[in-house]
Amino acid sequence: MVFRWGIAGTGRIASDFVDGLRQVPDANVVAVCSRHADTARDFAARRNIPRAHSSYAALAEDPNVDIVYVATPNSRHRDDSEMFMRAGKHVLCEKPFALNARQAESMIATARNERRFIMEAIWSRFLPVYVSLGEVLASQRLGRIHHVAADFGFVAPSQPTHRLNNPSLGGGALLDLGIYCLHLARFVLGGHDSVVAHGDLNDQGVDVDATYTLTYSSGATATLRSTTRHATPCTATITGEHGIIRLESRMHNPPGFRLQLHDEAERYHRYDEPGQGLRHQVPEVHRCIESAFIESPRLTHSETLAYARTMDDIRRQLGVRYDVDGHHQ
């Protein structure tokens, strides 16, 4: 079976994802949409995509599309994903899945009601290097894990209207970059008991630098940082009773990691490939749809909700509030 993909959005990650899809034999990119007809046409011509739609609704109505990759601004993820599911499409939604947990709950309820598959595109989970990392952790060669440290930061453009700086677009370092650090901590340690966050906001009230410490019932801790103010090493370390794992930069898509046990070291690596490795999540999407699943067992709806709730908690502590939060945030 060949799955027919539509692309919602024309930004850089949408372009990279199309590169990735072209590496998957049973994926076919058949349509793209944008709010602007010229943008959609240019993207389609440049990427050799047969149909360009001048609205998201037009893509939803396209009968030749099975799955939509939602790569629209963060603030649109909930509305766009729900529209596509109600139109009978399955959805792979870029991270962050939603602006808050309430939106995420709504999206998952829509998936259940419409019997459509939806997954958050935390592509790190499916990378070969992360699969290897999971195998090393499962081998328990590190023994009990004591600490995870991870950072992700770069200097973002300074314009107030830029999506990373604009609260109306779901801006802030946490939702775009911090999600990868939270993913690694959960991948290694599971769910946390508590989180304490400190950070700085820009003049518009979104986080530009934040550090958050998570504690776990096992006694382990995680120290995570996301920033759009500074370029950071973008590395991670996992400290266990028998040694250390170091993930190379950038930790969400590393060239490799090094396992250091006493005096013995091993390096695990991958090879660079088109689309940055975004393709590795696609076979899981296809497998789940063929199996009539509405969620992936490898990246469940409950896990996505846990990230949304954690980020709500961190934003509350930092003082970051979006209009969609209402009075409950």
PyMOL commands that set and color helices and strands:
alter all, ss='L'
color gray80, all
select helices_A, chain A and resi 12-21+37-47+56-61+74-86+101-114+123-126+128-138+167-169+173-189+274-290+301-318+323-325
alter helices_A, ss='H'
color red, helices_A
select strands_A, chain A and resi 3-8+27-33+51-53+67-70+90-93+118-120+145-153+194-201+207-215+221-227+236-240+243-247+256-261+264-269
alter strands_A, ss='S'
color yellow, strands_A
deselect
rebuild
show_as cartoon
